Each structure stands twice: as structure tokens, then as C-alpha cells.
Amino acid sequence: MTALHDMTVAALAAELRAKKINATELAQHFLARSQADTFGAFLSFNPEATLAQAKEADAQLAAGTAGPLAGVPMAHKDIFVTTDFPTTAGSKILEGYRSPFDATVVRKLGVQAGGAGMVNVGKLNCDEFAMGSSNENSAYKPVTNPWDTSRVPGGSSGGSSAAVAARLVPAATGTDTGGSIRQPASFCGITGIKPTYGRASRYGMIAYASSLDQAGPMSRTAEDCALMLSAMCGPDLDRDSTSLDVPAENFARDLNAPLGGLRIGIPKEFFGEGLASGVRTAVDAALKEYEKLGVKLVPISLPRTELSIPVYYIIAPAEASSNLSRFDGVKFGHRTKDYTDLVSMYKRSRAEGFGEEVKRRIMTGAYVLSHGYYDAYYLQAQKIRRMISDDFQQAFKVCDVIAGPVAPTVAWKLGEKTDDPVANYLADIFTLPASLAGLPGMSVPAGFGENDMPVGLQLIGNYFKEAQLLNAAHRLQQATDFHLRQTGGAK
């Protein structure tokens, strides 16, 4: 019999509906595994709340009122506010904070009326305020990669990716600002998707860069991601001004559609100097699998790919400097004990509460928005952002989906890039363009590269084409078994 922690979200949901297992048993099983976490993936638990949610899911299943994923355990990235668990955003400035409300994504996935019925096991570690590509920027502890604990899991959703890869939970939420779902999914050998910007509500998701941040699911399979994304998306116009007035849809509807005739664009800029040979070999092999499935590979160009790094690291810090100004020690969060007046309280509270990377990005953002530099930096970055988006639209005239590597390398060693922030930033070169354009993108396990570490294939779709992306990923997973491979820590 398959162990419970080796079962997918879809399989667990089916077992629960058939009454072969119950939600309380599942919650106890995954709580035990998660509380034994040795990877630094979790920041907090509330077993009483978890078991209460499981009990409610069991009652809904018995009454026939349950949501489609009722009773399936999962965990939330600690960027989403929750009433039953602390929310810290991986920062000391929010240590111990308890939200008076749940984020919309939490509510939609949960056991509340109208929710999908999933049970929250705990809150997951992340880079502070989602700023990082390695999960070494958490104020509490770094997360390690279950495939090799001397290496990073990626970031900022590193706790989410590590927890799923190690089978601590079958699924988790993540957030993607510049690649923070796709890159850790690639590094840990799992599946993750960022939907079109505005598809999932940002209400209750602690902001980093408001025009870029987007929530998405992380799990082992494309099918699981489709089921969760169907629950997460939908308009939230009263709470989120960036929410799109686009109805929720069933993203699993096309999962077994044939791929014959699908055109996959291969951008030459994603396969140049700097791409590790092992990563290229794995990606090329995945593309050959697609050809066997009847897909046509089409050469394309995204000429402004290299500009995505300076553009992103102007726009995102600018928005962060504004968003994080609310953390001043007045109404909530950390307040210094040593101050003489209001200004010194602001300065000391923020200096004590924020980590080095957050301070770096706040300072960068304040600089590019300052008088005399706004036009030269921020305004120019926004113009180039539009050009990057136009590049994608030109490409989609000749292809349906764009494919390439998620990252230039496999996961690097802990501490390897700690003293070189720019090296960390450069690792995002393949994920940033889709984020700047607001396009849906995902990472699908595609094999193994250097040091036998996982490699993800990135798939990028046009606006609102999540179902097409998920089907392409699902069909690849039917033809390969990389998403089923286990780390040593998953046993």
C-alpha cells in the first residue's frame, strides 16, 4: 500500500471522498512528519487548530457539503496572514504577529464555507518579506534542500518547496514576484505555477512589490497544481484593487488533451553563455519528449531578456520601499525599547527589525524614487518593462507556449553567494521576464543536472492560458517520472 505521504493531492482527495481514510488521521500523520522537520521548512505550528480544521473537514465530508479538496493537508508560506497561526513574513519585525483575518487565498483553500476544504498544517519559512533566491535571508533560520542539505532550496518560497519535496506535506502555497515559485520548485524537483497577475487575490498576502507579487500552488504534480489553482483563483474586487474581474475556472479540464499541433517557442536568449551543461542537457531531453508527443518546437527571440534584471531590481525595490514604510513600530510589529522621540523610534525599530537584504532593497528603492532620479531610473524601467511585455506578444504570434530552463544552474551551496548579492540577482534572469510581463509561468521537473540535483523546465503561457500550461506539464509528467523521484529526506 502506498504510504500516505507518498500520495498526491488528487489521490488523497479521492481516498477521502471514498471514506477509505479520514481527515483527522491525515492531519495527525502529516503533523507528525512536519514537526519532525530537519530542513528548516516550518516556522510555526498550531496542532489544535489543525486538528479542529480536520474535524470540520470530516463533518463536511459526512454531510456531503465538502469542498473538492476537503481534508487534504497543506501548508502556507508565511507571507499569507492567518488567524490561527502567527505570520512573520520571515522577519523579526513581525515576530509573534497574529492577524485578525485570513488572506483570501487561505480562506479559499480552507474549510470555511465555500472553501476547497484543505487543512493547514503550519506556516512555512521564506526569505524575509519574500526578498531572496536562496531562503538564506529568513530572519529565523535558513532552509536546506532535501536533495542535498549542504545546498539552498531556492527562494523566496524555499520552505514551501522543501516541505513538498521532503513529503512533509503534499502541497503548499508560494508567492512569485520574480520567480519565487518557479525557481525553488526547480531546485527541489517539484511542480509550481504562477498564474497571470491578478488571477489570485493579493488580499492578506504581505506585499513586497505590488505590481509583481502573485500567489500560486506548489506540489509534486501538475494535476495537483491545477486542482489547487482552481480553488485559489477568482475575482476579489472588494478587497484587492489589483484583482482581475475574471471568473474562476477549472484548470484541470484539459489535463489529458493531446498535444499534437501545440507550438512551443524556444528563446535563443535562454540557451546562451552561463547556462550549465547539465541543466541544458536535462532541458533538451524534456523538449525531445515533447516532440515525441507531437509538439512542434519553434525558434523565437526575447531580445530584452538581459534587461529584465536591471528593470526588476529598480521596480521591485521601489515598490518595496513604499510597501514596507508601514512597518514603523507604531501600530503593530516590533517596536524598539530604546528611543527618545518619534523619529528615533522609527529609525531604531526598523534598524532592529529588518534584515540586511531588506534594508538594501529599501535603500535602493528610495534612491530610484528620489527627486532627480525618478525619471532617470524608475520611469525608464517602466518603459522597458512594457517593451519586455511586447517581446512576449510578438513571440506568441508564432508559438503557443514558451519553454526553457528555470535557472542557469542547479541549487548552489549554502553561503556560496551570501556575500555577492548581484550573483544572487543574476540567477533570476530566466524567471524575471514573465513576472515583469504578468504572464503565467511554471516549473516542471525535467531531470537532474550537476551533482545529481534537480532541474526544472520552465513553461510560460500567454495571459489566462494556465489550463494550456498545466496540460502541457501534465502530459510531460505522464511520459516521464522525474516528479515521482524521492529525496533521501522523503522516506
N, C-alpha and C positions, 0 to 999 in steps of 0.2 A: 504493500500500500504506500502511496506517495505521502511523504511527511507533509504536515500542514504548511510548514514554512517553505516548502518547495512548490506549492500550488500557486497559480496565478490568481489575480483578482477575479477574472471571469470564472475560473474553476471553483474558487471559494464561494462566489455568489450563487453558482448553480448548486453546490452542496448544501448551502444554507436554505435555498428555496425548496430543495428536496427533503429537507429536515434530516439529513444524514449527520449534520453537526449543528451546533447552536452557537450563537454569537458570544455567549458568555465563555464557553470553552475556548473559542478562538481568541478572545481578548486575554484570557489568562495565559494561553500559550505564548502569544506574542509579547505580552508584558514581561514574562519571564525571560524571553530571549533579549528583548530590548534593554531590560535593566541589567543584563549581563554584558552590555556593550563594552567592548575594549578598543573601539576605534574613535572615541570622542564624538560620536554622531549625535547623541542626545544631550540636551541641556536641562530638560525638566520632565517630570512625570507627575501624574495625579491618579494613582490606581483607583481611588474611589470614584472619580469622575468617569474614568474609562469603563469601569465595570457597570456604572449606572447607565452609560450610553449603550453598552452591550445588552443590558437588561431591557432597555427601551426598544432596541432593535428586535430582540426576541419577541417582545409583546406585539410589535408591529407585524412581524412575520406570522405570528399565530393568528392575528386578526385579519390578515390579508390586506393591510394598509401600508405595507413596507415599500420603501423606495427600491430602485433596481439594484443597488449595491448594499442593501441592508445587512449589517452585521460584519462586513468585511473590514478588518483593521487597516489603519494607515497612520501616518504621522504628518504634522505640518511643520514646514520651515518656520523658524522663529521670527519671521518677518510679518506673519499674519497674526493679528490680535485675537485673543481668545479669552473668554470669561473664566474658564475652568483651569487655565494654565497660565503661568507667568509669560510675559512677552518682553524680550530684551533686545531684539534685533542684533544679537551677538555683541552688545555694547554695555559697558559698565554704567553708562549714563542712564540706562533704563533697568538696571539691576533690580529685580523684585517687582517690577511694574505689573499690575493686573488691570486689564482693560474692562470697562463697564459694558462692552458689547463685543460680539463676534464679527469678524470680517465676513463679507458676503460670500467669499469662496468657502470659508469654514462652514457657514450656515447652509450653503447649497449642497455641500458634500455630506453634511452631518445628519443626525437623527431627528432634527427639528422637523416640524410639519412641512411637507413639500420637498424635503432634502433627499439625497440619494441614500441616506441611512448608514454611512460609513462610521466606524468607531475610531476615535482619536486616541492613539497610544501615548503620545507625548509630543514635545516640541524639539525640533532638530537644529543642530548647530549650523552656523553660517558665518561668512566673513561679516565683520561689523558693518551694519547698515547696507549689506549686500555689496560692499566695495572690496572686490578682490577676485583673483582667479585661482586661488590655491587653498582657501579655508585656513590659512595661517594668520589671517587678520582678525579672527574671533578674539574677543577680549577674555574669553574664559579658557579655551584650550584649542589646540589645532585638531583637525580631523585627519585621520590617516586612511590610506587607500587599502581596502580589504584584500586586493590582489598582491600588495607589497606594502607593508606598514612603514617602510622607510620612505615612501613616496606620498605625494599630495593626492587628494581625491578630486582636485579641481574645485572651482568656486564660481559664484559665492554659495551655490546650493550643494556644497560638499557633504554636509551632514545628511541631506536627503539622498544623494547618490550612494554614499557609503552604506546607509541603513538598508537601502533596497538591495544593493549588491551583496551584502552580508546576510540577506534573508532575515533581518531583524524585523522588518515589516514588508508586506507585499507591494506597497506603493507609498508615495509621499507627494506633497506639493513642493514646488520650487518657484522661483521667480527668475525672470530673464530680462536683464537690462541691456547687456551687450554680449550675452552668450552664457549666462549663469545657470541655465538648464542644460543647454546642449553640451557645453564643454565638460562639466563634471559627469554627465551621462556617458560621454565618450571615454573619459579617463577611467570610469568604473565599470564599463561594459554593460550598461543598461540602456533603456529607451526613455527619451524625454522629448516633449514637444512644447514649443512656444507658439500660441495661436496668434492670429492677426491682432495687432494692437487695438485694444478697445473691446475685444470679444469677451474677455473675462473682467469682471469688475475689480477695480483697484481700491474699493472702499474697505478700509480696515487693513490694507497692506501698507506697511510703513514705507514712506516714499524715499527713494534715492533720487531718481531722475524721472520726473512725472511724465514726460513725453516719450519715455522709453520703457519703463517698468511694465512687465506683463506676467501674470501668473500662468502656470501650466503644470501638468501632471508628470511624474517620473515613476516608472515601473519597469518590469522586465520585458513586457511585450507591447507591440503597437495596439493590439486588441484592448489591453488594459488601459492604455492611454486614451483610446477612443471612448471607452465607457466612462472614464473619469471626466474627460474634457466635455462630454455631452452634458454632464451634470454641472460643471463649473461655469459654462458659458451662458450668455443671455444678457439682455439689457438690464441695467440697474440705474436708470436715468435720474431717479430721485436722490441717489446717494453719491453717484460718481459722474462728474461732468465730462469725463473722457470716455464713458461707456457708450458703445455704439447701439443704435436702435435697430439691431439685427436679431431676429428671433433665435432662440436656442434651437439646435438641430441634433439629429442622431448621427454622430460622426462614425459610427460603426456600420452604417448602412451599406457601404460599398466595399467592405473588407475582403470579399472574395471575388471582386470583379476582375476579369482578365486584363492584363497589362498590354496586350497586343495593340500597337499603334501609339502607345504613350511615347512622347518625345522627352528625353532627359538631356538638358543642356549641361555641357562640361566647360566651365570657365577656365580659360588658359591661365588666368592670374592666380588660380588656386593650386597650380601644379608647378610652380617655378622654384627658384633657388630658396633654400630654407626649409623645404618640406622633407622630413625624414624619410629615408628609403623604405623603412618598414611600414610607415604609415601609407606611403604611396602604393606599396605592394598590396596591402590589405584593401585599400580603396579601389584599386584597379580590379582586384579579384571580385569585389562586390559588383562593380559595373559590368563585368563579364557575366555574372549571374543574371543581371537584368537583361542583357542581350539574349540569353537563353530563354527568358520569359517573354520575348517578343518586343522588347523595348528598343527604340532607335536612339542611339547616342548622337548628339548634335554639338559640334564645337561652337562655343559662344565666347563673348568677351564682356567682362565687367571692368571697364578701364579705370574706374576710380577706386578700386579696391584698396590700394595703399593709402589713399586719402582718408579712409574710414577711421584710421587710428587717431590722427590729429583732430579730425572733426568730432569724434566721440569724446575724446579727452579734453575738449573745450565745452561741448554742450552738456555732457553729463555732470562734470563738476560745477558748472554754472548753476544748473538746476539744484544740485545737492546743496550748494552754499545757501540757496534760498530756503529749501525744504528743511534743512537742519537748524535754521535760525530759531525754530520753535523750542529747541532743547536748551533752555536758558536757566533752568533751576528754579523757575518761579512757580509754575502750576503742577508740574509732575517731573519725575525723573530725579537724577542726582542733584543735590544742592551742597556746595562746599560748606564746611563748618567754619572756615576762616575767611571772613570778608569784613570790610569796613563800610561799604556803601553799595548801592545797586550795581554800579558798573563793575566794581571788583567782584561782586557775587557772580555776575555774568561771566567774567573772564576766568575766574578760578573754577567755577562749576564746569565750564566747557573744557578747560585745560585738563582737569582731572578726569572728566567723563569720557572724552573722545580719545581714540587711539591714533597712532601716528599716520596711518593711511587715510583715515577720515579727515584729520587735520590738513593733510597735504591736499586733498581734493577740495576742501572748503576754501583753503587759501588760493588755490588755482582758480576756482570758480569766482571768488570775489575779485580777483585780479582781472579776469577777462570781461567781467561785467562793469568794471570801474570806469569812471569818466575818462575818455581819451583812448580807451582800449575796446570798448563795446563794438564800435564799427569795425575795427581792425581785426578782431578775433571772433566774437560771438556772432555778429551779423554775417561775416564771411563764411563761418562754419555752417550756418543755417542755409546759405545759398548752395554750398557744396553738398549738403545733405539732400537737397532737392535734386541735384544732379545725380547723386548716387541712386536715388529712387527712380529717376528717369532711365538710368542704365538697366535696371531690372526690367522695366516695362519694355524697353527695346528688345531685351533678351527673350521675354515671354511672347514675343511675336513669332518666334521660331521654335520655341520649346514649351512644354507644359510644366515641367519640374526641373529644378537646377540641383546638381549633385556635386559633391566634392568632400574633402576632409573637413572635420570639425576644427581641428587644431593642427599646427605644423608638426607637433611631436606627441609622443605619449606622455603620461604623467611624469613630472620631474621629481627629484629628491627633495625631501623636506629641507628647507633652509637654503636651497640652491640659488633661489632668486630673491631671497629676502632683502638683500642689500642693493638690489638693482630693480627699482620699480618699473623702469622702462622695459626691461626684459619681460616682466610680467604683462605689461600692456601689449607688447608685440605678439604675445601668444593668442590674442583675441582677433587677429587680423581676418580670419575667415568667418567669424560669427558676427562681427560688428556691422557689416553692410546690411544684412537682413534686418537687424534691430533698428538701424537708422531709417530704413525704408518702411518699418512697421509690418513687415511680411511674416507669415508663419514659417517656422523652421523647426527641424527636429534632428535628433541624433539617433542612429540605429546601429547596434553592434555589428561590426563588419570584419572582425578578426583580431589579430594580435600583431603588434609591431616589435620594436626594440625591447629587449629584456622581458619578452612574453607579456607585455602589458596591453590592455585592450585598446582598440582603435574604433572610433565611431565614424560612420558615413553620415554626412550632413545632407539633408534633403530640404530644399527651400521651395515654397509654392507661391503662387500669386495670391492676392487678397481673397480671403474667405474660401480657400481651397484646402482646408485642413483635411477634409474627408479623402480627397485625392492623395494627399501626402501619406495619410495613415494607411490607405490601401496599398500604396507602393511599398511602404515599410513592412506591412503585414505579409505581402507576397514574398518579399525577400526573406522574411523570417520563416516562412513555410519551406523555403528552398535551402536554408542554412540552419545551423544550430548554435551560433555564437551567443544568442540571447539566453540559451539554456545552460551555458557553461557556468561552473561554480567556482568561487574563490575558496581557498582553504578555510577562511573565516565563516563560510556559509553553512558549514556542516554541523 
